[in-house]
């Protein structure tokens, strides 16, 4: 027989699945690209965006990408697609466009006259640091506005917090 806490946790998980869409925002594609290109980096949304603000508000680093990508309207087109068309667009259009812009950004300097390519390689961009030795830093990601497409994982973690004795 299930306890009240278990029933409550299951209810929260189902509510989470119902309330949160399964798709992520387009910028998460870029975040995933960066972590695949630089497997030694832990990249948070705030590497380009300002925490607690709308995603349209970008920091100095994020503005460099936006200026070069805005005319392509990648996000607008991406949002209009579904299923396999959307996945193909991510792979064939968005990722190559972002990679091209990244190569240009790496050649530019920040307001402190530091080359972005060197900062990226050293993990010295704010919210884009080097992963710690011997482990995955996913648990250390405090992106409260991260556009993770796994609401069920968030609900599961929430349910684990309700009953910490079940570890």
N, C-alpha and C positions, 0 to 999 in steps of 0.2 A: 504494500500500500504506500502511496506517495505522501510525503509529509506536505504541510502547507507551504514550506519554503520551496520545495521542489516544484509544486504546482505553480507558485508565484514566479519562480525562475523560468519555467517553461512558458508561462504567459508572457513574461517580458521578452523572451527570445522570439516568440511568434509576433508580438507587437513590433519588435525591431525589424523583422523581416517584412512586415506589411507597410511600415512607415518609410523605410529607406529604400530608394531605388537601387537596383542592382548595378547600374552603370556608374562609372566614375567620370569626373570631369576631364576635359582634354589635357589640362596641365599635368595631371597625374601620369599621363603617357610620357611626358617629357621627364618627369621625376624618375620614372622607371627606366627610361632610356639612359639617364645619367648614371644610375646605380648599376646598370648592366655594362656600360662603357667603362666605368671606374668602379670595379667591384670592391675596391678598398675604401670607398666612400659611403657614408651614411648621409643621405640627402633628405632634408625636410622641405616642406612646402615653403617655409619661411626663408629658404635660400634665395627665392625670387619675390615672394609676397610678404606683406607686412602682417604679422600675427594680429588677429582680432579685427582686421579690416576686410572689406570686400576684396575678392580676388582681383578686381581691377586696379587695386592699389599695390604697386610694386616698389621694391627697393631699387637701389642703383643698379645692381646686378640684373634683376628682372627686367628693368626698363631697357637694357641693351638688347635683350631677346625680343621684347615686345616691339621696339622700334623697327626691327628688321622683319618681323613676322606679321605685323598688323594688317598690311595690305593684302596678305594672302587669305585672310578670314578663315583660317584653318578650323578654329573651334566652331564657327557658324556652320560650315560645311559638315564637320564631323557630327554635330548634333542633329543634322537632318537625315543622317544615315541610320540604318539598323542592321543588326546581325552581321553576316559575313561581309557585306559591303563596308560596314563601319570598321571591322577588323582589317580588311584589306586597305582601307584608306589610312588607318593608323600606321600600318607597316610600310606601305608603298609611297605615301605622301607626307604624313606628319613627321615620322621619325627621320627620314632623309632631310626634310626641311630644317628640323631642329638641329640635326648634326651639322649641316652646312653653316647655320648661324653660330653654333657653338665654336666652330673653328675660327670664325671671325671675332667672336667675343674674346676668345683666348688671346688674341693679338692686341687687345685693348687694355688700357690702364684704368684703374679706379681713381677716385678723387685723392688718394694718398700716393699716387704715381706708382702703384704696384701693378704688375702685369697679371691679368686674370688667369692666363694659362699656368703661371707659376703658383698662384694662390689655389687653383683647383688641384693641381698635382700634389701640393702639400696639405690639402684639406683645410685650408685657412679661409675659406669663404664662410661667413657666419651661417650656421645651420646646414653646413655641408662639410662635416668633419670626417676624419679618418676613423674607420671602424676599429674597435678595440681588438687586441690580439686574442685569439682563441674563442671567439664567439660571435654570434649574430646579435646585432644591436636592435632588432625590431622591438623588443620589449622596452627599450630605452627611448623610443620615439614618443615624444610628448606633443606631437602634432594633434591638438584637439580638433582641428578643422581639416585634417587630412581626408582626402576624398577616396578613402579605401572602399573598394567595392565589396567588402565582406561584412555586411551588417550582422550576419549570423555569428561571426567571430566576436564582434563587439558585444553582442548579447550574451554569448557564452562567457566571455570574460566578466561581464557584469554579474552573471549568475554565480560565478566562482567567488566573486567578492561578497555576495550575500551569505555564502556558507563557506568560510575559509577552512573549516575542518576537513573538507573533502579535497585534499591536495594529493 
